């Protein structure tokens, strides 16, 4: 199945550790950048700054093959699951130069109203836009519209 969103980039020397491979936090930043670009593509101009934010509350990642300086990478957001207040992004990171899966994981964010200081339900308009972009409701499988027969 095609990813919902992809972002490509290159590993820079400053993003590596002493072993000269991309530091694990760099991989997470690539995923976060893909999440941000995806959200900007859907929501730029729809809300005023600070009206609704999506802080991360959970991150997990399994690493398979390293990314070295100057190698090209691609982050694919492969699925998005919506809870009442949460968005779960499942991602895969590929080493494009070697054609290998470098990492797989997920980021969970919550809809948060900074003016009130609390998590809120994902607004109806935002939920609709995310569903149209390929997200599914939690408990539903990707590609399942939730409609019978």
N, C-alpha and C positions, 0 to 999 in steps of 0.2 A: 504494500500500500504506500502511496506517495506521502511524504511528510506534509504536515499542515503549514510548516514554515521552515526555511533553511537560511542559514547565514554562513558565509565563508570568510576566512581570515588566514593569517600567517602567524606562526610562533615567533616572537622576538626574543633576543638574547636576554633582555631584562625580565622576561617571564619564566625563565628557567631556574633550576636549582643547581647545586654544586655538581650534580651528575650530568648537567647540561641536557636535562629533559624538562618539558613544561611542568612547572610546579602544580600540584594538585589544585591549588586555589586558582591558578590561571584557567584551568579547564572549567571550573565553576563560573569564573567571570565570563568566559566565552558563552556559556549556557545562559547566564543572566543577560548578556548583551543580546542574544537571540530572542529571549523573552521580551526585553524592552523594545527591540525593533518590531517584533510581532505586534505588541500592544500599541505602539505608535502607528503602525500601519492601519490598525482598526479604529483607534480612538483619538487620534490627534485632532484637537479643536472641539471635541465633544463635551469636555468638562473644563471648568476653570481649574487652574493649578491649585493643589491643596484641598480640593473638594472631596476627592476619593483617591486613596492610595492602596497599593497592594504589597505590603511588606511580606517577606518570606518568613515562614514559621517552621519549615522543615526542608532539609536538603539531604539527599543521599546519592552516592555515586560509586560505581564499580569501575575500576581502571583495568584495561586489558593490554594495550600496547602503548609505548611512549610516543610523545611528540617531541621532536628535536628542534633546535633553532632553525628557523627559515622554512620548516615544513609547513605545508598548507593544511588547514583543517576545515571541516564543515560540521556545524551543529544542525541537526534535524530535530524539530519538535514533532515527535511521531504521534502523540495523542495528548488531548487535554480533557480532563474530567472535572466537571463542576459539581461542587457541593452547594449547600444553601449559602455559605459565606466563603467558601474556599475554591481555589483554582489549582489543580494539579497538572503540571507540565511534565510529560515524560519525554526524555531526550536521548539522542544517540550522537556521539561525537566520532567523526571519521578522520583518519589520517589520509588525506587525498593523495599524497605523494606515494604512499605504500599501498593504498587501497584497502586499509584495514580499519576495523572498528577499534577505536581507542578507548572509549568510555561509554557507559550507559547509566542513566539515573533519573532522578526526578526532583523537582522543586515544587513546594506547596506554598502558595501565598493566600492571604485572606484580604477580603474587602474591608477597608478600615476608613472610618470617618475621623480625620484628625481634629475636626472642630469639636466633636463630642468625646473623642478619645476612646472609641470602642469599635469592635468589629461589627459589621452590618451585613445584611443579606446583599448578595450581588444584585444591583439594580436591574429591573426588568429589561431595560434597553440594552445594557451591557451583556446580560445573559443571552438575549436574542442575537446580538452581533456575534458573540463567541460561538453560539450554536450554529449560526450560519457559516462561520469560518471552519467548522468541523469538530468543535468540542462536543462531548456527550455528557449527559447527566450521570452522576455516580450511580453505579448499579446497572447501567446500560453498557453494552459492548460497542466498540467503534464500529460504525457502519450500520448499527441497529437504530432505526428511526423511532423505536418505541411504539410503532403502530402495528396493530395486529394484521395477520394474514395477508 
